[in-house]
Every structure is written in structure tokens, then in C-alpha cells.
Amino acid sequence: MAYAMKFPNLVDRLVSLDASPIDRNRLPHLNASSERMIEEAMKLGSLQGMPLKEAIKKIKHEVKDKVLQTALLFNLNADGTFQVNLEAIAEN
């Protein structure tokens, strides 16, 4: 990430697998898209107890952002719960 920030003309794409090394509180514009995605994910409601195929179908139908859709499907457990705590993320 530091290299991409220092030499943006040399980096076409970047995948970050860890927390960003910047203070997002000082750069609130960076939070807007993340907040929109969290809000969209929360609108799904509980998928717990729903058959896995139905939960997948609901996510694919209701979540239009492909990045968010992929993240949710990747974190979906067989019982309809998520590996990540969406409520905690939304609150913090």
C-alpha cells in the first residue's frame, strides 16, 4: 500500500488483505462507500436458518454491488450466519 501511494503511476491495481495504514477518521470521504456497503448488507436482515441455496439467492438478488455481493457470499456460513459480525462493523 505504501508503494502504491508513493508510486501510483506504477500500480494498476491493489488488493489489500489487511487494515489500511491510514487514519480514516481524518479522511472521512474514504468511509462513504464502506458505509453504503455496510448499510446495504444490513438491509438483508437475518438469513439464519434459511436454506443455504435460498440465502445465496437472496444475496444475489438484493445486493447489487458485486464487490459486496462477493464478500457476503464468501463469508456466508451454511446455517445462514456470516463469519463476520455485520452489526459490530455497522456500529463501529
C-alpha positions in Angstrom: 0.0 0.0 0.0 2.8 2.4 0.8 4.4 1.6 -2.6 1.1 2.2 -4.4 0.7 5.5 -2.6 4.2 6.6 -3.3 4.3 5.4 -6.9 0.6 5.4 -8.1 1.7 5.6 -11.8 3.4 2.2 -11.4 0.5 0.4 -9.8 -2.5 -0.6 -11.8 -4.5 -2.4 -9.1 -4.1 -3.2 -5.4 -5.6 -5.9 -3.2 -5.4 -5.1 0.5 -5.8 -8.1 2.8 -5.3 -6.1 6.0 -6.3 -2.8 7.6 -5.3 0.3 5.8 -2.3 2.2 7.2 -4.2 5.5 7.3 -6.3 7.2 9.8 -9.8 7.1 8.2 -11.2 9.4 10.8 -9.1 12.2 9.3 -10.2 11.3 5.8 -14.0 10.7 6.2 -14.6 10.7 2.4 -13.0 7.3 2.3 -15.6 5.9 4.6 -18.7 6.8 2.5 -18.6 3.8 0.1 -17.8 1.5 3.0 -20.7 2.8 5.0 -23.1 2.4 2.0 -22.0 -1.2 1.6 -22.5 -1.9 5.3 -26.0 -0.4 5.2 -26.8 -2.5 2.1 -25.6 -5.6 3.8 -27.7 -4.8 6.9 -30.8 -4.4 4.8 -30.7 -8.2 4.1 -31.9 -8.9 7.6 -31.2 -12.3 9.1 -30.5 -15.2 6.9 -30.0 -17.6 9.8 -32.0 -20.8 9.5 -32.6 -20.2 5.8 -31.5 -23.0 3.5 -28.1 -22.1 2.0 -29.4 -22.0 -1.6 -32.1 -19.6 -0.6 -29.7 -17.4 1.3 -27.3 -17.3 -1.7 -30.3 -16.5 -4.0 -31.4 -13.7 -1.7 -27.9 -12.1 -1.5 -27.5 -12.3 -5.3 -31.0 -10.8 -5.9 -30.9 -8.0 -3.3 -27.2 -6.9 -3.2 -26.4 -5.1 -6.5 -22.8 -4.2 -5.7 -20.7 -7.1 -7.0 -17.9 -6.5 -4.6 -20.2 -6.5 -1.6 -22.1 -9.5 -3.0 -18.9 -11.5 -3.3 -17.7 -10.5 0.2 -21.1 -11.6 1.7 -21.1 -14.9 -0.2 -17.5 -15.6 0.8 -18.4 -15.0 4.4 -21.7 -16.9 4.5 -21.9 -20.0 6.7 -24.0 -23.0 5.9 -26.6 -22.0 8.6 -27.2 -18.6 7.0 -25.0 -16.7 9.5 -22.0 -14.7 8.5 -18.4 -15.3 9.6 -18.1 -11.5 10.1 -20.2 -9.6 12.6 -22.1 -7.1 10.5 -23.7 -5.5 13.5 -20.4 -4.8 15.1 -19.0 -3.4 11.9 -22.0 -1.2 11.4 -21.7 0.2 15.0 -18.0 0.9 14.8 
